Amino acid sequence: MQLLEYYQNQRPSSEYFVPRKTQIPTEGYLNLYGVRGSGKTSIALDYLDEIEHEHTLYIDFSNPNLLLNTLESSTLQNYIETHKIQILVLDHYHQAYLSSFPTLLQCIILTRIPLCDDRFIKQELFPLDYEEFLAFEQSSLATKGFNHFLRSGTLPLLARSQKQSTQAMNCFFQSAFDSQEQKLLLLLAQHHTQHLSTHQIYTLAKEQFKVSKDWLYQTIKDFHEEKLILLINDRHQKSRKKMLLFDFAFAKYLTLGQPFILQFDSMIALALMKHNIPVETLGIHGYITHNNELILPAPFESEESLWIKSQKKFSHYKKTQYPKSHHRHHGKQLPIQHRKAPF
């Protein structure tokens, strides 16, 4: 009981919060899940700030006090009933930590991957899209906002940080990953946007640092489930997948530098994922949606130049037998129709 009293009396607050597109419903059991750094904690704390403190309980499972103190389901249920708690938030929750979840008006559980529990409504939180990022921007100039987006990426913590982007990235890198995960992320960043198999990743990894095959295969699986990395199927080479880190600016930070075309390519792919648009790759020739729409990343290309390049690759595209072809150009599709890219 003493531990739970500590949590209720020491609840943190969201000091600087910018509204997101994702909102927490006012009742029921919710599992808000998403990649680390996507802003789950900030959304939950902002929600709690609107509710009387005495009726809420926030427990952070990353708090070191829980390392030597086990929290039992029965103890938690008794505390909730005794103190008339109506809303419970379990942050950084690990699957199966509690033998059962308590009964109360609202239970919100924050995890990296979705819970295996049908009682909870599952709601995924992605990092910022471009519209959300602009809400953090103080500048009204579109070009300045986009340049900041390129430097800072899609993580809310970095978007609102007053530090230089490299300092903020370093704080996130050091705090969110252990040393072995850091080594693997550095390796993955070096091959960001490339087509790789897990076996190839393992072969590359063991050349650079000490690693077991079991650990690497399991960690790649965990990273993929969390969506720290995205593995996009190739339409023709089924055994290989295009690998992307979850944030284009983070991938650049972990390397000595990446060409803008790689950033732009991954920016488009990540935006499509965030908008639940399934895609496959066509080798290095672009992305194909489930509607057989071809998307070609082509920043700063003139329409004429893009058409010339497209004609040279036409025979390759024809083999794919898709009916529609659009071209992504400066965040727009050309020439069939013009619409903004879903950043």
The 8 nearest C-alpha neighbors of each residue, nearest first, counted from 0:
[[1, 3, 2, 4, 78, 74, 75, 5],
 [2, 0, 4, 3, 5, 6, 7, 78],
 [1, 3, 5, 0, 4, 6, 64, 68],
 [2, 4, 6, 0, 5, 1, 7, 78],
 [5, 3, 1, 7, 6, 2, 8, 0],
 [4, 6, 2, 8, 3, 7, 9, 1],
 [7, 5, 3, 9, 4, 8, 10, 58],
 [6, 8, 4, 56, 5, 9, 10, 3],
 [9, 7, 5, 6, 10, 4, 3, 52],
 [10, 8, 6, 7, 5, 11, 4, 57],
 [9, 11, 7, 8, 6, 57, 12, 56],
 [12, 10, 9, 13, 44, 57, 14, 8],
 [13, 11, 44, 14, 48, 10, 45, 47],
 [12, 14, 45, 44, 15, 41, 16, 11],
 [15, 13, 12, 16, 45, 11, 41, 44],
 [16, 14, 13, 17, 159, 41, 45, 12],
 [15, 17, 13, 14, 18, 41, 45, 42],
 [16, 18, 19, 135, 15, 134, 131, 42],
 [19, 17, 16, 20, 42, 134, 131, 21],
 [20, 18, 21, 17, 131, 22, 42, 127],
 [19, 21, 22, 18, 131, 127, 124, 130],
 [20, 22, 19, 124, 23, 18, 42, 122],
 [23, 21, 20, 24, 19, 42, 18, 46],
 [22, 24, 25, 21, 46, 43, 42, 29],
 [25, 23, 26, 22, 27, 29, 28, 46],
 [24, 26, 23, 27, 105, 46, 22, 104],
 [27, 25, 105, 24, 104, 28, 106, 29],
 [26, 28, 105, 29, 104, 106, 25, 24],
 [27, 29, 106, 119, 105, 107, 120, 118],
 [30, 28, 120, 107, 119, 31, 121, 106],
 [29, 31, 108, 121, 119, 107, 120, 109],
 [32, 30, 122, 109, 123, 29, 108, 121],
 [33, 31, 110, 123, 111, 109, 112, 113],
 [32, 34, 111, 124, 123, 125, 112, 35],
 [33, 35, 111, 225, 37, 226, 227, 36],
 [34, 36, 37, 111, 33, 175, 38, 227],
 [35, 37, 38, 154, 34, 156, 155, 126],
 [38, 36, 126, 35, 34, 154, 125, 39],
 [37, 39, 41, 36, 40, 155, 42, 126],
 [40, 38, 42, 41, 37, 43, 109, 31],
 [39, 41, 43, 42, 38, 44, 90, 109],
 [42, 40, 44, 38, 43, 39, 13, 45],
 [43, 41, 45, 39, 40, 44, 46, 38],
 [42, 44, 46, 40, 45, 41, 47, 39],
 [45, 43, 47, 41, 46, 13, 42, 12],
 [44, 46, 48, 42, 13, 47, 43, 41],
 [45, 47, 43, 44, 48, 49, 42, 23],
 [48, 46, 44, 50, 49, 45, 43, 55],
 [49, 47, 45, 46, 50, 44, 12, 13],
 [48, 50, 47, 46, 51, 45, 52, 44],
 [51, 49, 47, 48, 52, 46, 55, 54],
 [52, 50, 53, 54, 49, 55, 48, 47],
 [51, 53, 54, 55, 50, 47, 48, 56],
 [54, 52, 51, 55, 84, 7, 56, 82],
 [53, 55, 84, 85, 52, 51, 83, 86],
 [56, 54, 86, 84, 52, 53, 87, 85],
 [55, 57, 87, 7, 88, 86, 58, 84],
 [58, 56, 88, 87, 89, 10, 6, 7],
 [59, 57, 89, 90, 6, 88, 60, 56],
 [60, 58, 90, 61, 62, 89, 91, 57],
 [59, 61, 91, 62, 92, 90, 58, 65],
 [60, 62, 59, 91, 63, 65, 90, 92],
 [61, 63, 60, 64, 59, 65, 66, 58],
 [64, 62, 65, 66, 61, 67, 60, 68],
 [65, 63, 62, 66, 67, 68, 2, 61],
 [66, 64, 68, 63, 67, 62, 69, 60],
 [65, 67, 63, 64, 68, 69, 62, 61],
 [68, 66, 65, 64, 69, 63, 70, 62],
 [69, 67, 65, 66, 64, 70, 2, 63],
 [70, 68, 65, 71, 67, 66, 64, 96],
 [69, 71, 68, 72, 74, 75, 65, 97],
 [70, 72, 74, 73, 69, 75, 97, 98],
 [71, 73, 75, 74, 97, 99, 76, 98],
 [74, 72, 76, 75, 71, 77, 101, 99],
 [75, 73, 77, 71, 72, 76, 78, 0],
 [74, 76, 72, 78, 73, 77, 79, 71],
 [77, 75, 73, 79, 101, 78, 74, 72],
 [78, 76, 74, 80, 79, 75, 81, 73],
 [77, 79, 81, 75, 76, 80, 82, 74],
 [80, 78, 84, 76, 82, 77, 83, 81],
 [79, 81, 83, 77, 78, 82, 76, 84],
 [80, 82, 78, 79, 83, 77, 84, 76],
 [83, 81, 79, 84, 80, 78, 54, 53],
 [82, 84, 80, 79, 81, 85, 54, 78],
 [85, 83, 54, 79, 55, 82, 86, 80],
 [86, 84, 104, 54, 103, 55, 105, 83],
 [87, 85, 105, 55, 106, 84, 104, 56],
 [86, 88, 106, 56, 55, 57, 107, 105],
 [89, 87, 107, 57, 108, 106, 90, 58],
 [90, 88, 108, 58, 92, 59, 109, 57],
 [89, 91, 59, 109, 92, 60, 108, 58],
 [92, 90, 60, 110, 109, 61, 59, 93],
 [91, 93, 90, 110, 60, 89, 109, 94],
 [94, 92, 96, 95, 91, 110, 60, 97],
 [93, 95, 96, 92, 114, 97, 115, 110],
 [96, 94, 97, 98, 93, 99, 92, 114],
 [97, 95, 94, 93, 98, 92, 70, 99],
 [98, 96, 99, 95, 72, 71, 100, 70],
 [97, 99, 72, 95, 96, 100, 71, 73],
 [100, 98, 97, 72, 101, 95, 73, 96],
 [99, 101, 97, 72, 102, 98, 76, 106],
 [102, 100, 76, 103, 99, 72, 75, 79],
 [101, 103, 100, 76, 104, 106, 105, 79],
 [104, 102, 105, 85, 101, 106, 86, 84],
 [103, 105, 85, 86, 27, 26, 106, 102],
 [106, 104, 86, 27, 26, 28, 103, 85],
 [105, 107, 28, 87, 86, 88, 29, 108],
 [108, 106, 88, 29, 30, 28, 87, 89],
 [107, 109, 89, 30, 88, 90, 31, 29],
 [108, 110, 90, 31, 32, 91, 30, 92],
 [111, 109, 32, 91, 92, 112, 108, 31],
 [110, 112, 33, 32, 34, 225, 35, 113],
 [111, 113, 225, 110, 32, 33, 224, 114],
 [114, 112, 32, 115, 110, 121, 111, 30],
 [113, 115, 116, 112, 94, 30, 110, 119],
 [116, 114, 113, 117, 94, 119, 118, 95],
 [115, 117, 114, 118, 119, 113, 120, 30],
 [116, 118, 119, 115, 120, 114, 121, 28],
 [119, 117, 116, 28, 120, 29, 27, 115],
 [120, 118, 28, 29, 117, 30, 121, 116],
 [119, 121, 29, 30, 28, 122, 118, 117],
 [120, 122, 30, 119, 29, 31, 123, 113],
 [123, 121, 31, 30, 32, 120, 124, 29],
 [124, 122, 32, 33, 31, 125, 121, 113],
 [125, 123, 33, 32, 122, 37, 126, 31],
 [124, 126, 37, 33, 273, 127, 123, 34],
 [125, 127, 37, 153, 154, 128, 124, 155],
 [128, 126, 153, 131, 132, 154, 125, 129],
 [127, 129, 342, 131, 130, 132, 153, 126],
 [128, 130, 342, 132, 131, 133, 127, 148],
 [131, 129, 133, 132, 128, 134, 342, 127],
 [132, 130, 134, 128, 133, 129, 127, 19],
 [131, 133, 129, 134, 130, 135, 127, 128],
 [132, 134, 136, 135, 130, 131, 129, 144],
 [133, 135, 131, 132, 136, 130, 17, 137],
 [136, 134, 133, 132, 159, 158, 137, 17],
 [137, 135, 133, 134, 138, 144, 132, 139],
 [138, 136, 139, 135, 134, 133, 144, 140],
 [137, 139, 140, 136, 144, 143, 141, 133],
 [138, 140, 141, 137, 144, 136, 143, 133],
 [141, 139, 143, 138, 142, 144, 145, 137],
 [140, 142, 144, 143, 145, 139, 138, 146],
 [143, 141, 145, 144, 140, 146, 147, 139],
 [144, 142, 146, 140, 145, 141, 147, 138],
 [143, 145, 141, 147, 142, 146, 148, 140],
 [146, 144, 148, 142, 147, 143, 141, 149],
 [147, 145, 149, 143, 148, 144, 142, 150],
 [146, 148, 150, 144, 145, 149, 151, 143],
 [147, 149, 145, 152, 151, 146, 150, 144],
 [150, 148, 146, 147, 152, 151, 145, 248],
 [151, 149, 147, 148, 152, 248, 146, 164],
 [150, 152, 148, 164, 149, 147, 158, 157],
 [153, 151, 248, 148, 149, 150, 154, 246],
 [152, 154, 127, 126, 246, 155, 128, 151],
 [153, 155, 126, 157, 156, 37, 36, 152],
 [156, 154, 158, 157, 38, 159, 153, 37],
 [157, 155, 154, 158, 159, 160, 36, 38],
 [158, 156, 160, 155, 159, 154, 167, 151],
 [157, 159, 155, 156, 160, 151, 154, 135],
 [158, 160, 157, 156, 135, 155, 161, 136],
 [161, 159, 157, 162, 158, 156, 167, 164],
 [160, 162, 159, 163, 157, 164, 167, 158],
 [163, 161, 160, 167, 164, 166, 165, 157],
 [162, 164, 166, 165, 167, 161, 160, 168],
 [163, 165, 167, 166, 151, 168, 162, 150],
 [166, 164, 168, 167, 163, 169, 252, 162],
 [167, 165, 169, 163, 168, 164, 162, 170],
 [166, 168, 164, 170, 169, 165, 157, 162],
 [169, 167, 165, 171, 166, 170, 164, 172],
 [168, 170, 172, 166, 167, 171, 173, 165],
 [171, 169, 167, 173, 168, 172, 174, 166],
 [170, 172, 168, 174, 169, 173, 175, 167],
 [171, 173, 169, 170, 175, 174, 168, 176],
 [174, 172, 170, 171, 175, 169, 176, 177],
 [173, 175, 171, 172, 176, 170, 177, 169],
 [174, 176, 172, 171, 173, 177, 35, 36],
 [177, 175, 180, 174, 181, 173, 172, 178],
 [176, 178, 180, 179, 181, 175, 173, 174],
 [177, 179, 181, 180, 182, 176, 173, 183],
 [178, 180, 182, 181, 177, 183, 176, 210],
 [179, 181, 183, 177, 182, 178, 176, 184],
 [180, 182, 178, 184, 179, 183, 176, 177],
 [183, 181, 185, 179, 180, 184, 186, 178],
 [182, 184, 186, 180, 185, 181, 187, 179],
 [185, 183, 187, 181, 186, 182, 188, 180],
 [186, 184, 188, 182, 183, 187, 253, 181],
 [185, 187, 183, 189, 184, 188, 182, 190],
 [188, 186, 184, 190, 189, 185, 191, 183],
 [187, 189, 191, 250, 185, 190, 186, 184],
 [188, 190, 186, 187, 191, 254, 185, 253],
 [191, 189, 187, 188, 193, 192, 186, 242],
 [190, 192, 188, 243, 193, 189, 187, 242],
 [193, 191, 243, 242, 241, 190, 194, 265],
 [194, 192, 241, 190, 191, 242, 195, 243],
 [193, 195, 241, 240, 239, 242, 192, 196],
 [196, 194, 239, 240, 199, 193, 241, 242],
 [195, 197, 199, 239, 198, 240, 200, 238],
 [198, 196, 200, 199, 201, 195, 216, 219],
 [197, 199, 201, 196, 200, 202, 195, 216],
 [198, 200, 202, 196, 201, 197, 195, 203],
 [201, 199, 197, 203, 198, 202, 204, 196],
 [200, 202, 204, 198, 199, 203, 205, 197],
 [203, 201, 199, 200, 204, 205, 198, 206],
 [204, 202, 200, 201, 206, 205, 199, 207],
 [203, 205, 201, 206, 207, 202, 200, 208],
 [204, 206, 207, 208, 202, 203, 210, 209],
 [207, 205, 204, 203, 208, 202, 209, 201],
 [206, 208, 204, 205, 203, 209, 186, 182],
 [209, 207, 205, 206, 204, 210, 182, 183],
 [208, 210, 205, 211, 207, 204, 206, 179],
 [211, 209, 205, 208, 212, 215, 214, 204],
 [210, 212, 214, 213, 215, 209, 205, 201],
 [211, 213, 215, 214, 216, 210, 201, 217],
 [212, 214, 216, 211, 215, 217, 218, 210],
 [215, 213, 217, 211, 212, 216, 218, 210],
 [214, 216, 218, 212, 217, 213, 219, 211],
 [215, 217, 219, 213, 218, 214, 212, 220],
 [216, 218, 220, 214, 215, 219, 213, 221],
 [219, 217, 221, 215, 220, 216, 222, 214],
 [218, 220, 222, 216, 221, 217, 215, 223],
 [219, 221, 217, 223, 218, 222, 224, 216],
 [222, 220, 218, 224, 223, 219, 225, 217],
 [223, 221, 227, 219, 225, 220, 224, 228],
 [222, 224, 226, 220, 228, 221, 225, 219],
 [225, 223, 221, 226, 222, 220, 112, 227],
 [224, 226, 222, 112, 34, 223, 227, 111],
 [227, 225, 223, 228, 224, 229, 222, 34],
 [228, 226, 245, 222, 225, 244, 223, 34],
 [227, 229, 244, 226, 223, 245, 243, 222],
 [228, 230, 243, 242, 226, 223, 231, 244],
 [229, 231, 242, 240, 241, 232, 228, 243],
 [232, 230, 241, 240, 279, 229, 233, 242],
 [233, 231, 240, 279, 280, 234, 230, 241],
 [232, 234, 280, 236, 279, 235, 237, 281],
 [233, 235, 281, 279, 280, 236, 232, 237],
 [234, 236, 233, 237, 281, 282, 280, 232],
 [237, 235, 233, 238, 239, 234, 282, 240],
 [236, 238, 239, 233, 235, 234, 232, 240],
 [237, 239, 236, 240, 196, 233, 232, 195],
 [240, 238, 196, 195, 237, 194, 236, 233],
 [241, 239, 232, 194, 231, 230, 195, 233],
 [240, 242, 194, 231, 193, 230, 192, 195],
 [241, 243, 230, 192, 229, 193, 191, 194],
 [244, 242, 229, 192, 191, 228, 245, 230],
 [243, 245, 228, 246, 227, 250, 229, 191],
 [244, 246, 227, 228, 243, 226, 229, 247],
 [247, 245, 249, 244, 248, 152, 153, 250],
 [246, 248, 250, 249, 262, 265, 266, 152],
 [249, 247, 152, 251, 250, 246, 151, 150],
 [250, 248, 252, 246, 251, 247, 253, 152],
 [251, 249, 188, 247, 253, 248, 252, 244],
 [250, 252, 248, 249, 254, 253, 256, 257],
 [251, 253, 249, 250, 254, 248, 165, 256],
 [254, 252, 250, 251, 185, 188, 249, 255],
 [255, 253, 256, 251, 252, 189, 188, 250],
 [254, 256, 253, 257, 251, 252, 189, 188],
 [257, 255, 254, 251, 258, 252, 253, 250],
 [256, 258, 251, 259, 261, 255, 262, 254],
 [259, 257, 260, 261, 262, 256, 263, 251],
 [258, 260, 262, 261, 263, 257, 264, 298],
 [259, 261, 263, 258, 262, 264, 298, 297],
 [262, 260, 264, 259, 263, 258, 265, 257],
 [263, 261, 259, 265, 260, 264, 247, 266],
 [262, 264, 266, 260, 261, 265, 259, 267],
 [265, 263, 261, 267, 266, 262, 296, 260],
 [264, 266, 268, 262, 267, 263, 269, 261],
 [267, 265, 263, 269, 264, 268, 262, 270],
 [266, 268, 270, 265, 264, 269, 271, 263],
 [269, 267, 265, 271, 270, 266, 272, 264],
 [270, 268, 272, 266, 271, 267, 265, 273],
 [269, 271, 273, 267, 342, 272, 268, 341],
 [272, 270, 268, 276, 274, 269, 273, 267],
 [271, 273, 269, 275, 274, 270, 276, 268],
 [274, 272, 270, 275, 271, 269, 125, 276],
 [273, 275, 271, 272, 276, 270, 341, 269],
 [276, 274, 272, 273, 277, 271, 270, 278],
 [275, 277, 271, 274, 272, 278, 288, 289],
 [278, 276, 288, 289, 275, 272, 279, 271],
 [279, 277, 288, 287, 289, 286, 276, 280],
 [280, 278, 232, 287, 233, 286, 231, 234],
 [279, 281, 286, 233, 282, 285, 287, 234],
 [280, 282, 284, 285, 234, 233, 286, 283],
 [283, 281, 284, 280, 233, 285, 235, 234],
 [282, 284, 285, 281, 280, 286, 193, 194],
 [283, 285, 281, 282, 295, 286, 280, 312],
 [284, 286, 295, 294, 281, 283, 280, 296],
 [287, 285, 280, 294, 279, 293, 281, 278],
 [286, 288, 293, 279, 278, 292, 291, 280],
 [287, 289, 278, 291, 292, 290, 277, 279],
 [288, 290, 291, 277, 278, 287, 292, 276],
 [289, 291, 288, 292, 287, 323, 321, 293],
 [292, 290, 288, 321, 289, 287, 293, 323],
 [291, 293, 288, 323, 287, 324, 290, 294],
 [292, 294, 287, 324, 325, 286, 291, 295],
 [295, 293, 286, 326, 285, 325, 327, 287],
 [294, 296, 285, 326, 327, 297, 293, 286],
 [297, 295, 327, 264, 298, 294, 328, 285],
 [296, 298, 328, 300, 327, 295, 299, 329],
 [299, 297, 329, 300, 328, 296, 260, 263],
 [298, 300, 329, 297, 301, 328, 302, 260],
 [301, 299, 298, 297, 305, 304, 302, 328],
 [300, 302, 304, 303, 305, 299, 328, 306],
 [301, 303, 305, 304, 306, 300, 333, 334],
 [302, 304, 306, 301, 305, 307, 300, 308],
 [305, 303, 301, 307, 306, 302, 300, 308],
 [304, 306, 302, 308, 303, 307, 309, 300],
 [305, 307, 309, 303, 308, 304, 310, 302],
 [308, 306, 304, 310, 309, 305, 303, 311],
 [307, 309, 311, 305, 306, 310, 304, 312],
 [310, 308, 306, 312, 311, 307, 313, 305],
 [309, 311, 313, 307, 312, 308, 306, 314],
 [312, 310, 308, 309, 313, 307, 314, 306],
 [313, 311, 309, 310, 315, 314, 316, 308],
 [312, 314, 310, 316, 315, 311, 309, 317],
 [315, 313, 317, 316, 312, 318, 311, 310],
 [314, 316, 313, 312, 317, 318, 319, 311],
 [317, 315, 313, 318, 319, 314, 312, 320],
 [316, 318, 314, 320, 319, 315, 313, 321],
 [319, 317, 320, 316, 315, 314, 321, 313],
 [318, 320, 317, 316, 321, 315, 234, 281],
 [321, 319, 317, 318, 322, 316, 291, 323],
 [320, 322, 291, 319, 323, 292, 317, 324],
 [323, 321, 320, 291, 324, 292, 290, 293],
 [324, 322, 292, 321, 291, 325, 293, 290],
 [323, 325, 293, 292, 326, 322, 294, 321],
 [326, 324, 293, 294, 332, 333, 335, 292],
 [325, 327, 333, 332, 295, 294, 328, 324],
 [328, 326, 332, 296, 295, 331, 294, 297],
 [327, 329, 331, 297, 330, 298, 332, 326],
 [330, 328, 298, 331, 299, 327, 297, 300],
 [329, 331, 340, 328, 339, 327, 332, 298],
 [332, 330, 339, 328, 338, 327, 329, 337],
 [333, 331, 327, 326, 337, 325, 328, 338],
 [334, 332, 326, 335, 325, 336, 337, 327],
 [333, 335, 336, 332, 325, 337, 326, 302],
 [336, 334, 333, 325, 337, 332, 324, 326],
 [335, 337, 334, 333, 332, 338, 325, 331],
 [336, 338, 332, 331, 333, 334, 339, 335],
 [337, 339, 331, 332, 340, 336, 330, 333],
 [340, 338, 331, 330, 341, 337, 332, 342],
 [339, 341, 330, 331, 342, 338, 267, 332],
 [340, 342, 270, 339, 271, 274, 267, 129],
 [341, 129, 128, 270, 340, 130, 267, 266]]
